[in-house]
Amino acid sequence: KVKIIRYLSLKNSDFKKLTSGKRLILPDPTLKDSDKGEFAEEDYYLRIKSKLENIVSNFPKLLILCRSLSEMDVYAKHISQKFGTSYNVYTSRGDFYESFKSDKKAVLILANRYSGMDFPGKTCEVVVLTSIPWRCTPIEKFIESELNDIPYSEEKIALRLVQSFGRCNRSSSDLGLYIVLDGRFYLDFNQQKSYSKFYLILIFRAIKNF
């Protein structure tokens, strides 16, 4: 049986042995009605924009992970207009990797890109997921809707979450803050249902193999 561990009491030396640094995962329980499928509702976008404004204002470097290009474009445009030249804003549409890493104040917004890029040390210490990485490709939508293979979708979500929560943690000295704005993440883990069972298995495996 897998249980959710809400508090983990380990010494610093134990953390260095077991994990790639320390990770603080902050779920936002306030967006509880974000179960409307494709997240196309303007009201949802408006609330996410407001939360992103607050987060960007408090951190010099930020990685934002979105499900789709359309979602990415909405947030990139808003942050660019809101903060002007105070922050350089990069997206999946350009050559962003080295520029973002070297900048002192920058926001990188990626669409359906949850793995393959590492930001160790002070390169970037804050990651925001605007929504649960669910049905990110046409194939996944087909498998779930036409073949009714829900466990496949749930395992894909769990895998992407594990990958997302490792972007800023590549060594034993790294510290990463991960903020999940989708209210379902908070609800699912508190109710111990859905993809949470897959996530716990995968994250424990990742820690063990480090």
N, C-alpha and C positions, 0 to 999 in steps of 0.2 A: 504494500500500500504506500502511495506517495502522499505526503502531507505538505502543505504550504508552510514554509519556515518564514515567519514574519520578523523574528529577531534572531540574529546569529552572533553569539558571544565568542569571539576569537581574539587572541592577542595579535598585535601587529606582525610578529614573527610568523604566526600561523597563517595569516592572510597571504604573506609573501610566498609561503610554501604551497598554498592551495590555489591561489587565483592570480590572474594577470592584473594586479593592482586592486583598487577598491572601486566599487560601483554603487552609486546611490540612485535608485530608481524611484521617481516621483510620479505616481498616477494622479490624474486630475479627475475627481469624481463628479464634477459639476455638469459636464456635457453628457447627461444620461440619456438623452433622446437621440443620440447619434447612430441610431439603428435603422436609418432610412435608405439603406441600399447603397447608392452610388455617391452619396454626399454632394449632390448637385444643388441642394437648397441654399439660397443666398443667406438665409439666417444662420446656417451652420458656418459658412465662410466668414460672416461678419464677426461671430463670436471667436473663431480661431484667430482672425486678424487682431482682435483686441488683445488676446492672450499673447500672441507673438510680439506685439508692440512692447508689452511689459517685460517679456523675457529678453528681447534684444536690447532694451534700455539698460539692463543690468549686467550684461556680459559682453566683453569685447569681441569674442569669437564664438560662432554658433553654427552648428550643422543641423539643418532641418530636413527630415526625411518624409516625403509624400508618396502617395500611391500612384499618381498619374501626372502626366505633363500638364494637363489643364489645371490641376490643383496647384502644381508648382508655379505656373505662370501667374495665377491669382495672387499668391503670397509674395512672389518676387516683385511684382509690380507694386503691391501695397507697401512693402518695406522700403523699396527704392524711393517712392513718393513721400513716405513718412519721414525718413531719416536723411534723404538727400545725399550729400557727399560725405556724411559722417561715417558711413559704412560702405565698403565695396561689396556689392551683391553679385554672387556667382551662381550659375545654374547648370543643369546637365547639358544645356545647349551649347556651351562654349568650352574652351580650354581652361579649366579652372583649377586643377589639382595643385600645381606648384605655386600659382599666384595666391590661392587661399592659404596655403601653408606658410608662406612668407609674410603675409599681411598682418598688421597689428590689430586692425579692426575690420572684421569682414563677416559676412553671412554667406554660407553655401547651402543652396536649396536643391535637393536632388529628387528625381522622380523614379520610383521603383528601383532604387539602387541601395540595397541593404548590406552589401558585402563588397569586398575587393579593394577597399580604401582604408588606410590606417592613418590615424592622427595621434601619435604618441606624445607623451610629455605635455608641454605647454602649447603644442600646435593647435589643439582644440580640446576643451574639457567639457563641453556642453552639447548634448544632442537632443533634439526635439522630434518626436513622432507626432504628426498632426492627426493621423488616423491609424487604426489597426491595419497591417499589411494583408488585406483580405481580397481575394479575387483580383489580383494585380495584372493578370494576363488573360487574353481571350480563351486560352486552353483551360485555365483554371475555372473560368466562368462556365464553360461548357461542361466540364467534369462534374461540377457541383449541381448545376441546374438541370442538365440532361441525363447524367448518369447517377445523380443523387449520391455521389461519393463524398459525404460530409467529412469522414475521417481524413481523407486526402487533403482537403482544404484546411482542416484544423492543424494538421502536421506542417503544412506549408507556412501557416501563420506563425506557429511556434518556432520554426527554423529561422524565419526572418527576424523575429523578435530577438532570438539569441544572437544572431549576426549583428543586429542593430546595437545591442547592448555591449558590443565589443569594439566599436569603432575607435573609441578613445582609450581603450585598455589593451596595450600591447606588451607591457612589462610589469614587473612586480611593484614598481614605484608609481605607476600611473593612477590618477584619480579621475573618474568620469561621472558626470551628472547626466542622467537620462530622464527626460520629462515626456510623459505620454498624455496627450491632450484628449484622446478618445475615451469617453467615460465608460465604455464597455470593458476596457482593460481592467479598471478598478473593480467593476461589478463581477466580471467573470472569475477573477482570482479570489475574491471574497466568498463567492458561491461555489468555488472549486468545480467549475464545470467547463465545458467546451474545450478549447485548445490548451487550457492551463495544464492539463495532465501531460500533454506532449512537451510543453515548454519546460516543465520541471525535470523531466527525464533528460532532455537535451542539455539544459544548463548544468545539471549535475555532471553529465558526461564531459562537457567542455571544461569544467573546473578540474575534473579528475585527470584529464589528458594534458593539462597545461604543464 
